[in-house]
Amino acid sequence: MLLDGWKDLYLPVLDLLRPKLRPGAVVFADNIFTFRKALAPYVAFVTDRRNGFESTTLPLGHGLEYSVRCA
């Protein structure tokens, strides 16, 4: 899944689609560096392993959060 739209909708969209994501599903979120403050709640969510993701920020373009569904 690629999130690259309204930044305040990244987390609500992920919450909506998360039940449909199987383990191993990949989620990319664009513009992590450009909109650091607006996307802070999203990044905090996907980097907390208790939420079922493993995640890292890739230094590509304006920042790309690469997350994998674990559980």
QUIDAMO-V672318 format. One record per residue. SS is DSSP state (A for helix, B for strand, O for the rest). NEAR is the number of other ideal C-beta (glycine too) atoms within 8 Angstrom. Layout:
BEGIN
ss:SS near:NEAR
ss:SS near:NEAR
END
This chain:
BEGIN
ss:O near:8
ss:B near:7
ss:B near:12
ss:O near:7
ss:O near:7
ss:O near:5
ss:A near:10
ss:A near:6
ss:A near:8
ss:A near:13
ss:A near:9
ss:A near:8
ss:A near:10
ss:A near:13
ss:A near:7
ss:A near:6
ss:A near:9
ss:A near:9
ss:A near:4
ss:A near:4
ss:O near:9
ss:O near:5
ss:O near:6
ss:O near:6
ss:O near:9
ss:B near:9
ss:B near:16
ss:B near:12
ss:B near:16
ss:B near:11
ss:O near:11
ss:O near:14
ss:O near:7
ss:O near:7
ss:O near:9
ss:O near:9
ss:O near:5
ss:O near:7
ss:O near:14
ss:A near:8
ss:A near:7
ss:A near:14
ss:A near:13
ss:A near:8
ss:A near:11
ss:A near:14
ss:A near:8
ss:O near:8
ss:A near:8
ss:A near:4
ss:A near:7
ss:O near:8
ss:B near:14
ss:B near:7
ss:B near:11
ss:B near:6
ss:B near:10
ss:B near:8
ss:O near:4
ss:O near:5
ss:O near:5
ss:O near:8
ss:O near:14
ss:B near:12
ss:B near:16
ss:B near:11
ss:B near:12
ss:B near:11
ss:B near:14
ss:O near:8
ss:O near:4
END
